[in-house]
């Protein structure tokens, strides 16, 4: 293994990510996605509050990787699956049909309206 960052550099990047501009509407959008997982009929268990926090944090990191100092709705959309799929449980009937958590989260993201500029 090759070291690519020191612990201090990792902490510095984490601080930078935490300071990225985040509009209230983006937070509300992430929360709406998380809430939708709790009422979507194909899920037995939806995402909790920590999932919303993880989604917002990962969206901030995505924005930084994209070279921006602000978060856009597409950052939230892009990070929804990585941040949420391990936090949901499919209903048994969907599991039997071969449905996957990634599909459920993608459908939910498409159903929740993203904020407009």
N, CA, C and O atoms as CSV, one atom per row, in Angstrom:
chain,resi,resn,atom,element,x,y,z
A,1,UNK,N,N,0.826,-1.173,0.000
A,1,UNK,CA,C,0.000,0.000,0.000
A,1,UNK,C,C,0.878,1.245,0.000
A,1,UNK,O,O,1.944,1.286,0.614
A,2,UNK,N,N,0.393,2.251,-0.707
A,2,UNK,CA,C,1.119,3.517,-0.777
A,2,UNK,C,C,0.301,4.596,-0.075
A,2,UNK,O,O,-0.894,4.735,-0.335
A,3,UNK,N,N,0.929,5.350,0.799
A,3,UNK,CA,C,0.266,6.439,1.493
A,3,UNK,C,C,-0.027,7.569,0.512
A,3,UNK,O,O,0.860,8.026,-0.209
A,4,UNK,N,N,-1.277,8.013,0.492
A,4,UNK,CA,C,-1.646,9.107,-0.416
A,4,UNK,C,C,-1.998,10.386,0.335
A,4,UNK,O,O,-2.080,11.458,-0.263
A,5,UNK,N,N,-2.206,10.273,1.649
A,5,UNK,CA,C,-2.509,11.451,2.459
A,5,UNK,C,C,-2.146,11.172,3.904
A,5,UNK,O,O,-2.273,10.049,4.392
A,6,UNK,N,N,-1.700,12.199,4.566
A,6,UNK,CA,C,-1.400,12.089,5.993
A,6,UNK,C,C,-2.697,12.256,6.779
A,6,UNK,O,O,-3.681,12.773,6.250
A,7,UNK,N,N,-2.702,11.828,8.022
A,7,UNK,CA,C,-3.901,12.046,8.840
A,7,UNK,C,C,-4.289,13.529,8.913
A,7,UNK,O,O,-5.473,13.866,8.926
A,8,UNK,N,N,-3.305,14.392,8.959
A,8,UNK,CA,C,-3.580,15.833,9.011
A,8,UNK,C,C,-4.243,16.315,7.727
A,8,UNK,O,O,-5.138,17.159,7.768
A,9,UNK,N,N,-3.807,15.783,6.590
A,9,UNK,CA,C,-4.409,16.166,5.313
A,9,UNK,C,C,-5.853,15.682,5.227
A,9,UNK,O,O,-6.718,16.387,4.707
A,10,UNK,N,N,-6.109,14.500,5.729
A,10,UNK,CA,C,-7.471,13.970,5.726
A,10,UNK,C,C,-8.384,14.867,6.567
A,10,UNK,O,O,-9.491,15.200,6.143
A,11,UNK,N,N,-7.925,15.252,7.742
A,11,UNK,CA,C,-8.713,16.132,8.610
A,11,UNK,C,C,-8.941,17.486,7.927
A,11,UNK,O,O,-10.029,18.053,8.029
A,12,UNK,N,N,-7.935,17.998,7.242
A,12,UNK,CA,C,-8.073,19.278,6.542
A,12,UNK,C,C,-9.138,19.182,5.438
A,12,UNK,O,O,-9.937,20.102,5.263
A,13,UNK,N,N,-9.145,18.082,4.707
A,13,UNK,CA,C,-10.158,17.897,3.663
A,13,UNK,C,C,-11.546,17.776,4.300
A,13,UNK,O,O,-12.514,18.338,3.787
A,14,UNK,N,N,-11.646,17.056,5.395
A,14,UNK,CA,C,-12.928,16.931,6.088
A,14,UNK,C,C,-13.442,18.298,6.528
A,14,UNK,O,O,-14.636,18.577,6.415
A,15,UNK,N,N,-12.566,19.135,7.021
A,15,UNK,CA,C,-12.971,20.489,7.429
A,15,UNK,C,C,-13.427,21.305,6.226
A,15,UNK,O,O,-14.419,22.030,6.304
A,16,UNK,N,N,-12.711,21.189,5.125
A,16,UNK,CA,C,-13.086,21.916,3.910
A,16,UNK,C,C,-14.461,21.483,3.440
A,16,UNK,O,O,-15.293,22.320,3.088
A,17,UNK,N,N,-14.703,20.186,3.430
A,17,UNK,CA,C,-16.009,19.662,3.015
A,17,UNK,C,C,-17.107,20.202,3.934
A,17,UNK,O,O,-18.168,20.604,3.458
A,18,UNK,N,N,-16.864,20.213,5.227
A,18,UNK,CA,C,-17.871,20.667,6.193
A,18,UNK,C,C,-18.195,22.151,6.023
A,18,UNK,O,O,-19.267,22.596,6.434
A,19,UNK,N,N,-17.287,22.918,5.427
A,19,UNK,CA,C,-17.491,24.359,5.266
A,19,UNK,C,C,-18.089,24.742,3.921
A,19,UNK,O,O,-18.326,25.925,3.674
A,20,UNK,N,N,-18.340,23.767,3.037
A,20,UNK,CA,C,-18.918,24.092,1.738
A,20,UNK,C,C,-20.307,24.699,1.912
A,20,UNK,O,O,-21.057,24.327,2.814
A,21,UNK,N,N,-20.630,25.639,1.030
A,21,UNK,CA,C,-21.931,26.297,1.072
A,21,UNK,C,C,-23.040,25.278,0.814
A,21,UNK,O,O,-22.977,24.484,-0.124
A,22,UNK,N,N,-24.036,25.325,1.660
A,22,UNK,CA,C,-25.142,24.384,1.550
A,22,UNK,C,C,-26.440,25.143,1.756
A,22,UNK,O,O,-26.763,25.557,2.869
A,23,UNK,N,N,-27.172,25.317,0.679
A,23,UNK,CA,C,-28.454,26.013,0.733
A,23,UNK,C,C,-29.467,25.191,1.520
A,23,UNK,O,O,-29.460,23.961,1.461
A,24,UNK,N,N,-30.318,25.864,2.240
A,24,UNK,CA,C,-31.359,25.209,3.029
A,24,UNK,C,C,-32.209,24.284,2.163
A,24,UNK,O,O,-32.624,23.220,2.622
A,25,UNK,N,N,-32.474,24.676,0.911
A,25,UNK,CA,C,-33.292,23.853,0.017
A,25,UNK,C,C,-32.624,22.514,-0.305
A,25,UNK,O,O,-33.306,21.513,-0.525
A,26,UNK,N,N,-31.289,22.502,-0.332
A,26,UNK,CA,C,-30.572,21.244,-0.571
A,26,UNK,C,C,-30.749,20.305,0.610
A,26,UNK,O,O,-30.964,19.106,0.434
A,27,UNK,N,N,-30.657,20.851,1.808
A,27,UNK,CA,C,-30.872,20.033,3.014
A,27,UNK,C,C,-32.297,19.491,3.012
A,27,UNK,O,O,-32.514,18.310,3.283
A,28,UNK,N,N,-33.261,20.344,2.708
A,28,UNK,CA,C,-34.657,19.910,2.670
A,28,UNK,C,C,-34.868,18.823,1.613
A,28,UNK,O,O,-35.653,17.898,1.818
A,29,UNK,N,N,-34.173,18.936,0.496
A,29,UNK,CA,C,-34.259,17.931,-0.558
A,29,UNK,C,C,-33.729,16.586,-0.068
A,29,UNK,O,O,-34.367,15.554,-0.272
A,30,UNK,N,N,-32.573,16.597,0.572
A,30,UNK,CA,C,-32.007,15.357,1.110
A,30,UNK,C,C,-32.932,14.737,2.149
A,30,UNK,O,O,-33.127,13.521,2.166
A,31,UNK,N,N,-33.495,15.565,3.006
A,31,UNK,CA,C,-34.417,15.070,4.034
A,31,UNK,C,C,-35.678,14.504,3.381
A,31,UNK,O,O,-36.204,13.490,3.840
A,32,UNK,N,N,-36.165,15.139,2.325
A,32,UNK,CA,C,-37.355,14.639,1.627
A,32,UNK,C,C,-37.095,13.257,1.026
A,32,UNK,O,O,-37.969,12.391,1.062
A,33,UNK,N,N,-35.907,13.051,0.479
A,33,UNK,CA,C,-35.554,11.735,-0.061
A,33,UNK,C,C,-35.560,10.691,1.055
A,33,UNK,O,O,-36.122,9.606,0.904
A,34,UNK,N,N,-34.932,11.032,2.164
A,34,UNK,CA,C,-34.870,10.106,3.296
A,34,UNK,C,C,-36.271,9.804,3.814
A,34,UNK,O,O,-36.602,8.647,4.072
A,35,UNK,N,N,-37.088,10.829,3.967
A,35,UNK,CA,C,-38.462,10.604,4.446
A,35,UNK,C,C,-39.243,9.705,3.487
A,35,UNK,O,O,-40.030,8.860,3.914
A,36,UNK,N,N,-39.018,9.896,2.199
A,36,UNK,CA,C,-39.734,9.087,1.207
A,36,UNK,C,C,-39.394,7.606,1.342
A,36,UNK,O,O,-40.219,6.752,1.016
A,37,UNK,N,N,-38.196,7.293,1.816
A,37,UNK,CA,C,-37.839,5.880,1.993
A,37,UNK,C,C,-38.681,5.238,3.089
A,37,UNK,O,O,-38.862,4.021,3.101
A,38,UNK,N,N,-39.191,6.042,3.998
A,38,UNK,CA,C,-39.974,5.502,5.113
A,38,UNK,C,C,-41.413,5.211,4.738
A,38,UNK,O,O,-42.108,4.482,5.446
A,39,UNK,N,N,-41.862,5.774,3.630
A,39,UNK,CA,C,-43.253,5.569,3.221
A,39,UNK,C,C,-43.366,4.826,1.895
A,39,UNK,O,O,-44.474,4.508,1.461
A,40,UNK,N,N,-42.256,4.551,1.255
A,40,UNK,CA,C,-42.284,3.856,-0.034
A,40,UNK,C,C,-42.708,2.418,0.203
A,40,UNK,O,O,-42.125,1.727,1.039
A,41,UNK,N,N,-43.715,1.963,-0.524
A,41,UNK,CA,C,-44.334,0.659,-0.252
A,41,UNK,C,C,-43.408,-0.536,-0.462
A,41,UNK,O,O,-43.649,-1.606,0.097
A,42,UNK,N,N,-42.368,-0.373,-1.249
A,42,UNK,CA,C,-41.482,-1.489,-1.515
A,42,UNK,C,C,-40.399,-1.696,-0.477
A,42,UNK,O,O,-39.604,-2.630,-0.581
A,43,UNK,N,N,-40.361,-0.823,0.532
A,43,UNK,CA,C,-39.353,-0.953,1.581
A,43,UNK,C,C,-40.000,-1.342,2.894
A,43,UNK,O,O,-41.017,-0.782,3.301
A,44,UNK,N,N,-39.391,-2.305,3.540
A,44,UNK,CA,C,-39.845,-2.724,4.865
A,44,UNK,C,C,-39.295,-1.767,5.916
A,44,UNK,O,O,-39.976,-1.450,6.891
A,45,UNK,N,N,-38.040,-1.302,5.713
A,45,UNK,CA,C,-37.387,-0.361,6.618
A,45,UNK,C,C,-36.781,0.747,5.786
A,45,UNK,O,O,-36.074,0.492,4.811
A,46,UNK,N,N,-37.065,1.995,6.181
A,46,UNK,CA,C,-36.511,3.151,5.489
A,46,UNK,C,C,-35.296,3.708,6.212
A,46,UNK,O,O,-34.814,3.131,7.188
A,47,UNK,N,N,-34.821,4.815,5.726
A,47,UNK,CA,C,-33.608,5.449,6.230
A,47,UNK,C,C,-33.935,6.354,7.417
A,47,UNK,O,O,-34.959,7.037,7.425
A,48,UNK,N,N,-33.062,6.349,8.410
A,48,UNK,CA,C,-33.225,7.189,9.597
A,48,UNK,C,C,-32.488,8.509,9.474
A,48,UNK,O,O,-31.900,8.802,8.433
A,49,UNK,N,N,-32.516,9.309,10.536
A,49,UNK,CA,C,-31.889,10.628,10.525
A,49,UNK,C,C,-30.385,10.611,10.215
A,49,UNK,O,O,-29.882,11.507,9.538
A,50,UNK,N,N,-29.682,9.610,10.701
A,50,UNK,CA,C,-28.242,9.546,10.399
A,50,UNK,C,C,-27.986,9.343,8.913
A,50,UNK,O,O,-26.949,9.756,8.392
A,51,UNK,N,N,-28.933,8.707,8.233
A,51,UNK,CA,C,-28.811,8.553,6.786
A,51,UNK,C,C,-28.903,9.889,6.072
A,51,UNK,O,O,-28.201,10.119,5.087
A,52,UNK,N,N,-29.767,10.775,6.565
A,52,UNK,CA,C,-29.876,12.112,5.982
A,52,UNK,C,C,-28.576,12.880,6.178
A,52,UNK,O,O,-28.124,13.589,5.279
A,53,UNK,N,N,-27.987,12.738,7.341
A,53,UNK,CA,C,-26.702,13.395,7.616
A,53,UNK,C,C,-25.629,12.847,6.686
A,53,UNK,O,O,-24.842,13.612,6.128
A,54,UNK,N,N,-25.592,11.542,6.516
A,54,UNK,CA,C,-24.604,10.927,5.621
A,54,UNK,C,C,-24.815,11.385,4.183
A,54,UNK,O,O,-23.847,11.625,3.461
A,55,UNK,N,N,-26.064,11.507,3.764
A,55,UNK,CA,C,-26.349,11.955,2.403
A,55,UNK,C,C,-25.859,13.379,2.179
A,55,UNK,O,O,-25.246,13.669,1.152
A,56,UNK,N,N,-26.122,14.263,3.124
A,56,UNK,CA,C,-25.677,15.649,2.991
A,56,UNK,C,C,-24.151,15.732,3.012
A,56,UNK,O,O,-23.559,16.458,2.213
A,57,UNK,N,N,-23.524,15.006,3.903
A,57,UNK,CA,C,-22.050,15.032,3.973
A,57,UNK,C,C,-21.419,14.501,2.689
A,57,UNK,O,O,-20.446,15.067,2.190
A,58,UNK,N,N,-21.966,13.426,2.163
A,58,UNK,CA,C,-21.388,12.869,0.941
A,58,UNK,C,C,-21.660,13.775,-0.256
A,58,UNK,O,O,-20.839,13.851,-1.170
A,59,UNK,N,N,-22.796,14.459,-0.263
A,59,UNK,CA,C,-23.079,15.419,-1.336
A,59,UNK,C,C,-22.084,16.581,-1.282
A,59,UNK,O,O,-21.638,17.070,-2.320
A,60,UNK,N,N,-21.745,17.013,-0.087
A,60,UNK,CA,C,-20.718,18.063,0.057
A,60,UNK,C,C,-19.380,17.577,-0.494
A,60,UNK,O,O,-18.700,18.303,-1.219
A,61,UNK,N,N,-19.012,16.364,-0.153
A,61,UNK,CA,C,-17.745,15.819,-0.661
A,61,UNK,C,C,-17.774,15.707,-2.177
A,61,UNK,O,O,-16.775,15.986,-2.839
A,62,UNK,N,N,-18.912,15.300,-2.733
A,62,UNK,CA,C,-19.058,15.203,-4.188
A,62,UNK,C,C,-18.865,16.574,-4.838
A,62,UNK,O,O,-18.214,16.688,-5.877
A,63,UNK,N,N,-19.427,17.598,-4.230
A,63,UNK,CA,C,-19.269,18.958,-4.758
A,63,UNK,C,C,-17.799,19.363,-4.769
A,63,UNK,O,O,-17.316,19.944,-5.742
A,64,UNK,N,N,-17.098,19.058,-3.694
A,64,UNK,CA,C,-15.668,19.390,-3.626
A,64,UNK,C,C,-14.892,18.645,-4.708
A,64,UNK,O,O,-14.034,19.232,-5.368
A,65,UNK,N,N,-15.182,17.371,-4.894
A,65,UNK,CA,C,-14.507,16.589,-5.929
A,65,UNK,C,C,-14.802,17.127,-7.328
A,65,UNK,O,O,-13.995,16.978,-8.246
A,66,UNK,N,N,-15.969,17.754,-7.477
A,66,UNK,CA,C,-16.347,18.345,-8.766
A,66,UNK,C,C,-15.749,19.741,-8.945
A,66,UNK,O,O,-15.953,20.381,-9.977
A,67,UNK,N,N,-15.013,20.209,-7.938
A,67,UNK,CA,C,-14.356,21.505,-8.044
A,67,UNK,C,C,-15.235,22.687,-7.662
A,67,UNK,O,O,-14.923,23.828,-8.001
A,68,UNK,N,N,-16.330,22.423,-6.958
A,68,UNK,CA,C,-17.223,23.495,-6.551
A,68,UNK,C,C,-17.153,23.721,-5.050
A,68,UNK,O,O,-16.797,22.820,-4.291
A,69,UNK,N,N,-17.498,24.939,-4.628
A,69,UNK,CA,C,-17.549,25.232,-3.194
A,69,UNK,C,C,-18.997,25.360,-2.723
A,69,UNK,O,O,-19.277,25.991,-1.704
A,70,UNK,N,N,-19.905,24.757,-3.474
A,70,UNK,CA,C,-21.325,24.741,-3.132
A,70,UNK,C,C,-21.929,23.436,-3.635
A,70,UNK,O,O,-21.403,22.809,-4.554
A,71,UNK,N,N,-23.030,23.039,-3.028
A,71,UNK,CA,C,-23.680,21.775,-3.339
A,71,UNK,C,C,-24.895,22.045,-4.230
A,71,UNK,O,O,-25.639,23.000,-4.006
A,72,UNK,N,N,-25.086,21.197,-5.238
A,72,UNK,CA,C,-26.238,21.288,-6.118
A,72,UNK,C,C,-27.090,20.017,-5.969
A,72,UNK,O,O,-26.601,19.009,-5.458
A,73,UNK,N,N,-28.342,20.053,-6.401
A,73,UNK,CA,C,-29.188,18.864,-6.266
A,73,UNK,C,C,-28.598,17.612,-6.914
A,73,UNK,O,O,-28.796,16.507,-6.409
A,74,UNK,N,N,-27.883,17.768,-8.014
A,74,UNK,CA,C,-27.276,16.598,-8.655
A,74,UNK,C,C,-26.250,15.912,-7.762
A,74,UNK,O,O,-26.041,14.705,-7.884
A,75,UNK,N,N,-25.610,16.655,-6.870
A,75,UNK,CA,C,-24.682,16.031,-5.915
A,75,UNK,C,C,-25.449,15.102,-4.984
A,75,UNK,O,O,-24.994,13.999,-4.680
A,76,UNK,N,N,-26.605,15.550,-4.537
A,76,UNK,CA,C,-27.443,14.726,-3.659
A,76,UNK,C,C,-27.910,13.485,-4.419
A,76,UNK,O,O,-27.849,12.371,-3.898
A,77,UNK,N,N,-28.376,13.685,-5.652
A,77,UNK,CA,C,-28.842,12.551,-6.460
A,77,UNK,C,C,-27.728,11.529,-6.663
A,77,UNK,O,O,-27.941,10.325,-6.524
A,78,UNK,N,N,-26.542,12.024,-6.992
A,78,UNK,CA,C,-25.423,11.114,-7.280
A,78,UNK,C,C,-25.008,10.307,-6.051
A,78,UNK,O,O,-24.574,9.161,-6.175
A,79,UNK,N,N,-25.140,10.897,-4.880
A,79,UNK,CA,C,-24.677,10.221,-3.673
A,79,UNK,C,C,-25.773,9.464,-2.931
A,79,UNK,O,O,-25.507,8.818,-1.919
A,80,UNK,N,N,-27.004,9.542,-3.431
A,80,UNK,CA,C,-28.109,8.872,-2.729
A,80,UNK,C,C,-27.876,7.372,-2.590
A,80,UNK,O,O,-27.990,6.828,-1.492
A,81,UNK,N,N,-27.555,6.710,-3.673
A,81,UNK,CA,C,-27.354,5.256,-3.589
A,81,UNK,C,C,-26.200,4.887,-2.658
A,81,UNK,O,O,-26.390,4.072,-1.755
A,82,UNK,N,N,-24.993,5.467,-2.849
A,82,UNK,CA,C,-23.901,5.078,-1.948
A,82,UNK,C,C,-24.190,5.373,-0.473
A,82,UNK,O,O,-23.734,4.644,0.409
A,83,UNK,N,N,-24.938,6.429,-0.211
A,83,UNK,CA,C,-25.195,6.806,1.181
A,83,UNK,C,C,-26.370,6.063,1.804
A,83,UNK,O,O,-26.454,5.955,3.028
A,84,UNK,N,N,-27.283,5.546,0.970
A,84,UNK,CA,C,-28.539,5.045,1.534
A,84,UNK,C,C,-28.837,3.559,1.338
A,84,UNK,O,O,-29.580,2.987,2.136
A,85,UNK,N,N,-28.289,2.917,0.312
A,85,UNK,CA,C,-28.755,1.558,0.009
A,85,UNK,C,C,-28.526,0.555,1.135
A,85,UNK,O,O,-29.305,-0.384,1.296
A,86,UNK,N,N,-27.479,0.746,1.904
A,86,UNK,CA,C,-27.230,-0.197,2.996
A,86,UNK,C,C,-28.091,0.107,4.224
A,86,UNK,O,O,-28.030,-0.607,5.224
A,87,UNK,N,N,-28.893,1.171,4.140
A,87,UNK,CA,C,-29.725,1.581,5.266
A,87,UNK,C,C,-31.195,1.199,5.082
A,87,UNK,O,O,-32.019,1.491,5.948
A,88,UNK,N,N,-31.527,0.560,3.979
A,88,UNK,CA,C,-32.915,0.181,3.717
A,88,UNK,C,C,-33.040,-1.336,3.668
A,88,UNK,O,O,-32.070,-2.050,3.414
A,89,UNK,N,N,-34.254,-1.811,3.917
A,89,UNK,CA,C,-34.560,-3.228,3.756
A,89,UNK,C,C,-35.746,-3.338,2.816
A,89,UNK,O,O,-36.788,-2.720,3.034
A,90,UNK,N,N,-35.576,-4.118,1.786
A,90,UNK,CA,C,-36.663,-4.330,0.837
A,90,UNK,C,C,-37.771,-5.171,1.445
A,90,UNK,O,O,-37.532,-5.998,2.326
A,91,UNK,N,N,-38.971,-4.950,0.967
A,91,UNK,CA,C,-40.083,-5.806,1.345
A,91,UNK,C,C,-39.831,-7.194,0.768
A,91,UNK,O,O,-39.267,-7.304,-0.321
A,92,UNK,N,N,-40.229,-8.247,1.458
A,92,UNK,CA,C,-39.947,-9.612,1.003
A,92,UNK,C,C,-40.403,-9.901,-0.424
A,92,UNK,O,O,-39.707,-10.588,-1.171
A,93,UNK,N,N,-41.566,-9.380,-0.805
A,93,UNK,CA,C,-42.069,-9.662,-2.148
A,93,UNK,C,C,-41.175,-9.075,-3.241
A,93,UNK,O,O,-41.085,-9.632,-4.335
A,94,UNK,N,N,-40.517,-7.955,-2.949
A,94,UNK,CA,C,-39.585,-7.393,-3.933
A,94,UNK,C,C,-38.286,-8.192,-3.977
A,94,UNK,O,O,-37.698,-8.385,-5.041
A,95,UNK,N,N,-37.852,-8.649,-2.819
A,95,UNK,CA,C,-36.634,-9.474,-2.783
A,95,UNK,C,C,-36.805,-10.726,-3.612
A,95,UNK,O,O,-35.902,-11.111,-4.355
A,96,UNK,N,N,-37.951,-11.364,-3.494
A,96,UNK,CA,C,-38.237,-12.588,-4.230
A,96,UNK,C,C,-38.197,-12.334,-5.734
A,96,UNK,O,O,-37.774,-13.199,-6.503
A,97,UNK,N,N,-38.634,-11.156,-6.149
A,97,UNK,CA,C,-38.648,-10.796,-7.564
A,97,UNK,C,C,-37.271,-10.375,-8.080
A,97,UNK,O,O,-37.116,-10.083,-9.266
A,98,UNK,N,N,-36.267,-10.342,-7.190
A,98,UNK,CA,C,-34.927,-9.973,-7.603
A,98,UNK,C,C,-34.663,-8.477,-7.615
A,98,UNK,O,O,-33.647,-8.024,-8.142
A,99,UNK,N,N,-35.570,-7.717,-7.039
A,99,UNK,CA,C,-35.415,-6.268,-6.948
A,99,UNK,C,C,-34.239,-5.961,-6.029
A,99,UNK,O,O,-33.953,-6.726,-5.108
A,100,UNK,N,N,-33.564,-4.856,-6.273
A,100,UNK,CA,C,-32.395,-4.498,-5.460
A,100,UNK,C,C,-32.607,-3.141,-4.801
A,100,UNK,O,O,-33.381,-2.317,-5.287
A,101,UNK,N,N,-31.915,-2.919,-3.695
A,101,UNK,CA,C,-32.025,-1.656,-2.960
A,101,UNK,C,C,-31.632,-0.476,-3.842
A,101,UNK,O,O,-32.203,0.607,-3.717
A,102,UNK,N,N,-30.665,-0.677,-4.729
A,102,UNK,CA,C,-30.239,0.402,-5.627
A,102,UNK,C,C,-31.398,0.879,-6.491
A,102,UNK,O,O,-31.549,2.076,-6.736
A,103,UNK,N,N,-32.213,-0.064,-6.951
A,103,UNK,CA,C,-33.368,0.278,-7.781
A,103,UNK,C,C,-34.400,1.065,-6.976
A,103,UNK,O,O,-34.966,2.043,-7.464
A,104,UNK,N,N,-34.635,0.635,-5.753
A,104,UNK,CA,C,-35.610,1.316,-4.901
A,104,UNK,C,C,-35.182,2.759,-4.641
A,104,UNK,O,O,-35.980,3.686,-4.775
A,105,UNK,N,N,-33.912,2.938,-4.266
A,105,UNK,CA,C,-33.421,4.290,-3.986
A,105,UNK,C,C,-33.482,5.144,-5.247
A,105,UNK,O,O,-33.858,6.314,-5.178
A,106,UNK,N,N,-33.120,4.585,-6.393
A,106,UNK,CA,C,-33.173,5.343,-7.651
A,106,UNK,C,C,-34.606,5.782,-7.956
A,106,UNK,O,O,-34.822,6.912,-8.395
A,107,UNK,N,N,-35.572,4.917,-7.732
A,107,UNK,CA,C,-36.975,5.279,-7.978
A,107,UNK,C,C,-37.429,6.384,-7.034
A,107,UNK,O,O,-38.130,7.311,-7.438
A,108,UNK,N,N,-37.032,6.278,-5.797
A,108,UNK,CA,C,-37.408,7.297,-4.813
A,108,UNK,C,C,-36.800,8.641,-5.188
A,108,UNK,O,O,-37.484,9.663,-5.137
A,109,UNK,N,N,-35.535,8.653,-5.559
A,109,UNK,CA,C,-34.870,9.901,-5.951
A,109,UNK,C,C,-35.584,10.534,-7.142
A,109,UNK,O,O,-35.725,11.755,-7.205
A,110,UNK,N,N,-36.028,9.718,-8.074
A,110,UNK,CA,C,-36.741,10.246,-9.248
A,110,UNK,C,C,-38.110,10.814,-8.873
A,110,UNK,O,O,-38.609,11.719,-9.542
A,111,UNK,N,N,-38.711,10.295,-7.820
A,111,UNK,CA,C,-40.047,10.741,-7.414
A,111,UNK,C,C,-40.011,12.033,-6.592
A,111,UNK,O,O,-40.982,12.789,-6.583
A,112,UNK,N,N,-38.909,12.283,-5.910
A,112,UNK,CA,C,-38.816,13.476,-5.060
A,112,UNK,C,C,-38.337,14.645,-5.917
A,112,UNK,O,O,-37.301,14.571,-6.579
A,113,UNK,N,N,-39.108,15.712,-5.887
A,113,UNK,CA,C,-38.786,16.875,-6.714
A,113,UNK,C,C,-37.555,17.610,-6.176
A,113,UNK,O,O,-37.479,17.944,-4.994
A,114,UNK,N,N,-36.605,17.849,-7.065
A,114,UNK,CA,C,-35.388,18.570,-6.700
A,114,UNK,C,C,-35.659,20.068,-6.693
A,114,UNK,O,O,-36.495,20.552,-7.456
A,115,UNK,N,N,-34.959,20.801,-5.839
A,115,UNK,CA,C,-35.141,22.256,-5.816
A,115,UNK,C,C,-34.648,22.893,-7.101
A,115,UNK,O,O,-33.697,22.415,-7.721
A,116,UNK,N,N,-35.290,23.954,-7.488
A,116,UNK,CA,C,-34.910,24.712,-8.678
A,116,UNK,C,C,-34.220,25.991,-8.242
A,116,UNK,O,O,-34.443,26.495,-7.141
A,117,UNK,N,N,-33.385,26.503,-9.119
A,117,UNK,CA,C,-32.657,27.743,-8.813
A,117,UNK,C,C,-33.566,28.933,-8.756
A,117,UNK,O,O,-33.108,30.048,-8.510
